[in-house]
Amino acid sequence: MGYFVDHRTKKIHHSQFAGDSCGFLQTPIDQREFTDKLEYVENLAEKEYEHCPHCQTAQSTVG
């Protein structure tokens, strides 16, 4: 699984499920990082980063 790390807000997103409600669009591109390294992401989470609550599962749309 891929991850998207927002270094501005210190949030870890699941690339597959990240969406508008995650709020990362305000983060400059140079403060965004994509990775598939689970060990790296877990290390960040043990420090000061947290998993985004909005993209742990697929987001649904109401139409």
Biotite code that builds the C-alpha atoms (Angstrom):
import biotite.structure as struc

atoms = struc.array([
    struc.Atom([0.000, 0.000, 0.000], chain_id="A", res_id=1, res_name="MET", atom_name="CA", element="C"),
    struc.Atom([1.232, 3.488, -0.771], chain_id="A", res_id=2, res_name="GLY", atom_name="CA", element="C"),
    struc.Atom([1.379, 6.357, 1.654], chain_id="A", res_id=3, res_name="TYR", atom_name="CA", element="C"),
    struc.Atom([1.354, 10.098, 1.268], chain_id="A", res_id=4, res_name="PHE", atom_name="CA", element="C"),
    struc.Atom([3.140, 12.027, 4.007], chain_id="A", res_id=5, res_name="VAL", atom_name="CA", element="C"),
    struc.Atom([2.173, 15.645, 4.594], chain_id="A", res_id=6, res_name="ASP", atom_name="CA", element="C"),
    struc.Atom([5.159, 17.154, 6.374], chain_id="A", res_id=7, res_name="HIS", atom_name="CA", element="C"),
    struc.Atom([3.372, 20.487, 6.943], chain_id="A", res_id=8, res_name="ARG", atom_name="CA", element="C"),
    struc.Atom([0.555, 19.015, 9.034], chain_id="A", res_id=9, res_name="THR", atom_name="CA", element="C"),
    struc.Atom([2.508, 15.898, 10.095], chain_id="A", res_id=10, res_name="LYS", atom_name="CA", element="C"),
    struc.Atom([-0.201, 13.551, 8.831], chain_id="A", res_id=11, res_name="LYS", atom_name="CA", element="C"),
    struc.Atom([0.144, 10.195, 7.122], chain_id="A", res_id=12, res_name="ILE", atom_name="CA", element="C"),
    struc.Atom([-2.441, 9.445, 4.433], chain_id="A", res_id=13, res_name="HIS", atom_name="CA", element="C"),
    struc.Atom([-3.237, 6.220, 2.610], chain_id="A", res_id=14, res_name="HIS", atom_name="CA", element="C"),
    struc.Atom([-2.654, 7.195, -1.023], chain_id="A", res_id=15, res_name="SER", atom_name="CA", element="C"),
    struc.Atom([-5.458, 4.920, -2.178], chain_id="A", res_id=16, res_name="GLN", atom_name="CA", element="C"),
    struc.Atom([-8.082, 6.635, 0.005], chain_id="A", res_id=17, res_name="PHE", atom_name="CA", element="C"),
    struc.Atom([-6.833, 10.247, 0.318], chain_id="A", res_id=18, res_name="ALA", atom_name="CA", element="C"),
    struc.Atom([-9.365, 12.849, -0.749], chain_id="A", res_id=19, res_name="GLY", atom_name="CA", element="C"),
    struc.Atom([-10.568, 16.410, -0.328], chain_id="A", res_id=20, res_name="ASP", atom_name="CA", element="C"),
    struc.Atom([-11.589, 15.914, 3.309], chain_id="A", res_id=21, res_name="SER", atom_name="CA", element="C"),
    struc.Atom([-7.949, 15.174, 4.215], chain_id="A", res_id=22, res_name="CYS", atom_name="CA", element="C"),
    struc.Atom([-7.072, 18.846, 3.696], chain_id="A", res_id=23, res_name="GLY", atom_name="CA", element="C"),
    struc.Atom([-3.669, 18.340, 2.085], chain_id="A", res_id=24, res_name="PHE", atom_name="CA", element="C"),
    struc.Atom([-4.339, 20.557, -0.926], chain_id="A", res_id=25, res_name="LEU", atom_name="CA", element="C"),
    struc.Atom([-3.037, 23.581, 1.011], chain_id="A", res_id=26, res_name="GLN", atom_name="CA", element="C"),
    struc.Atom([0.328, 21.880, 1.563], chain_id="A", res_id=27, res_name="THR", atom_name="CA", element="C"),
    struc.Atom([3.066, 22.992, -0.851], chain_id="A", res_id=28, res_name="PRO", atom_name="CA", element="C"),
    struc.Atom([4.324, 20.214, -3.128], chain_id="A", res_id=29, res_name="ILE", atom_name="CA", element="C"),
    struc.Atom([7.821, 20.400, -1.642], chain_id="A", res_id=30, res_name="ASP", atom_name="CA", element="C"),
    struc.Atom([6.337, 19.403, 1.742], chain_id="A", res_id=31, res_name="GLN", atom_name="CA", element="C"),
    struc.Atom([4.564, 16.294, 0.358], chain_id="A", res_id=32, res_name="ARG", atom_name="CA", element="C"),
    struc.Atom([6.161, 12.861, 0.103], chain_id="A", res_id=33, res_name="GLU", atom_name="CA", element="C"),
    struc.Atom([4.970, 9.596, -1.418], chain_id="A", res_id=34, res_name="PHE", atom_name="CA", element="C"),
    struc.Atom([6.323, 6.279, -0.153], chain_id="A", res_id=35, res_name="THR", atom_name="CA", element="C"),
    struc.Atom([5.480, 2.588, -0.045], chain_id="A", res_id=36, res_name="ASP", atom_name="CA", element="C"),
    struc.Atom([7.840, 1.863, 2.853], chain_id="A", res_id=37, res_name="LYS", atom_name="CA", element="C"),
    struc.Atom([5.700, 0.722, 5.780], chain_id="A", res_id=38, res_name="LEU", atom_name="CA", element="C"),
    struc.Atom([8.650, 0.728, 8.202], chain_id="A", res_id=39, res_name="GLU", atom_name="CA", element="C"),
    struc.Atom([9.370, 4.399, 7.402], chain_id="A", res_id=40, res_name="TYR", atom_name="CA", element="C"),
    struc.Atom([5.710, 5.347, 7.943], chain_id="A", res_id=41, res_name="VAL", atom_name="CA", element="C"),
    struc.Atom([5.521, 3.425, 11.222], chain_id="A", res_id=42, res_name="GLU", atom_name="CA", element="C"),
    struc.Atom([8.669, 5.201, 12.399], chain_id="A", res_id=43, res_name="ASN", atom_name="CA", element="C"),
    struc.Atom([7.098, 8.591, 11.637], chain_id="A", res_id=44, res_name="LEU", atom_name="CA", element="C"),
    struc.Atom([3.914, 7.557, 13.500], chain_id="A", res_id=45, res_name="ALA", atom_name="CA", element="C"),
    struc.Atom([5.955, 6.642, 16.572], chain_id="A", res_id=46, res_name="GLU", atom_name="CA", element="C"),
    struc.Atom([7.392, 10.136, 16.605], chain_id="A", res_id=47, res_name="LYS", atom_name="CA", element="C"),
    struc.Atom([5.226, 13.194, 16.007], chain_id="A", res_id=48, res_name="GLU", atom_name="CA", element="C"),
    struc.Atom([3.178, 12.178, 12.952], chain_id="A", res_id=49, res_name="TYR", atom_name="CA", element="C"),
    struc.Atom([-0.358, 10.810, 13.051], chain_id="A", res_id=50, res_name="GLU", atom_name="CA", element="C"),
    struc.Atom([-2.534, 8.867, 10.651], chain_id="A", res_id=51, res_name="HIS", atom_name="CA", element="C"),
    struc.Atom([-5.207, 10.947, 8.958], chain_id="A", res_id=52, res_name="CYS", atom_name="CA", element="C"),
    struc.Atom([-8.639, 9.892, 10.234], chain_id="A", res_id=53, res_name="PRO", atom_name="CA", element="C"),
    struc.Atom([-10.272, 10.727, 6.885], chain_id="A", res_id=54, res_name="HIS", atom_name="CA", element="C"),
    struc.Atom([-8.487, 8.235, 4.641], chain_id="A", res_id=55, res_name="CYS", atom_name="CA", element="C"),
    struc.Atom([-8.302, 4.977, 6.570], chain_id="A", res_id=56, res_name="GLN", atom_name="CA", element="C"),
    struc.Atom([-11.005, 3.508, 4.325], chain_id="A", res_id=57, res_name="THR", atom_name="CA", element="C"),
    struc.Atom([-12.586, 4.409, 0.996], chain_id="A", res_id=58, res_name="ALA", atom_name="CA", element="C"),
    struc.Atom([-14.574, 7.641, 1.059], chain_id="A", res_id=59, res_name="GLN", atom_name="CA", element="C"),
    struc.Atom([-18.076, 7.457, -0.305], chain_id="A", res_id=60, res_name="SER", atom_name="CA", element="C"),
    struc.Atom([-19.922, 10.107, -2.197], chain_id="A", res_id=61, res_name="THR", atom_name="CA", element="C"),
    struc.Atom([-23.571, 10.955, -1.883], chain_id="A", res_id=62, res_name="VAL", atom_name="CA", element="C"),
    struc.Atom([-25.152, 11.555, -5.242], chain_id="A", res_id=63, res_name="GLY", atom_name="CA", element="C"),
])
